Amino acid sequence: MITLNIFLGMIGPPQIILIVLAILLLFGGKKIPELMRGLGTGIKEFKKATKPEEEEEIKEEEKKKDTKK
C-alpha cells in the first residue's frame, strides 16, 4: 500500500512527457488525431444521451414543487 502511494505521488511533467512520447511511438502521428476525434464524438454522444434524462428530472421536480404549493 505504501509503495502504491509512492508511485502515484511521483507522476509529474517528465513522466507525462514520457507517456505522451510512448503513445506517439505506439500509434504514430497520423493515428492520434483519428483517435482523439473518435473520443470527442463519443463524449458528445454521451452528453446528448444524458441530457433528456436531466431535463425530465428537472420537470418532475418542478411539478412536485407546484403541487406542494
C-alpha positions in Angstrom: 0.0 0.0 0.0 2.8 2.4 0.8 4.6 1.6 -2.4 1.4 2.5 -4.3 1.3 5.9 -2.7 4.9 6.5 -3.6 4.4 5.6 -7.2 1.2 7.7 -7.6 2.9 10.7 -5.9 5.8 10.6 -8.3 3.8 11.5 -11.5 5.0 14.8 -12.8 5.8 16.7 -16.0 8.7 14.4 -17.0 6.6 11.3 -16.6 3.7 12.8 -18.6 6.1 13.7 -21.4 7.4 10.2 -21.4 3.9 8.7 -21.5 3.0 11.0 -24.4 6.1 10.0 -26.3 5.3 6.3 -25.8 1.8 6.8 -27.1 3.2 8.7 -30.1 5.6 5.9 -30.9 2.9 3.2 -30.5 0.2 4.8 -32.5 2.1 7.1 -34.8 1.4 10.8 -35.7 -1.4 10.0 -38.2 -3.5 7.8 -35.9 -3.6 10.1 -32.9 -6.0 12.8 -34.5 -8.3 10.0 -35.5 -8.3 8.6 -32.0 -9.0 12.0 -30.5 -11.8 12.7 -33.0 -13.4 9.4 -32.1 -13.1 10.2 -28.4 -14.6 13.6 -28.9 -17.6 12.2 -30.8 -18.1 9.6 -28.1 -18.2 12.2 -25.4 -20.7 14.3 -27.5 -23.0 11.3 -27.9 -22.8 10.5 -24.2 -23.7 14.1 -23.3 -26.6 14.1 -25.8 -27.9 10.8 -24.4 -27.9 12.0 -20.8 -29.4 15.5 -21.5 -33.0 14.4 -22.0 -32.9 12.4 -18.7 -31.7 15.5 -16.8 -34.5 17.7 -18.4 -37.1 15.1 -17.4 -35.8 15.1 -13.8 -36.0 18.9 -13.7 -39.6 18.9 -15.0 -40.6 16.3 -12.4 -39.1 18.4 -9.6 -40.9 21.5 -10.8 -44.2 19.6 -10.8 -43.6 18.4 -7.3 -42.9 21.9 -6.1 -46.1 23.2 -7.9 -48.3 20.5 -6.3 -47.0 21.3 -2.8 -48.0 25.0 -3.1 
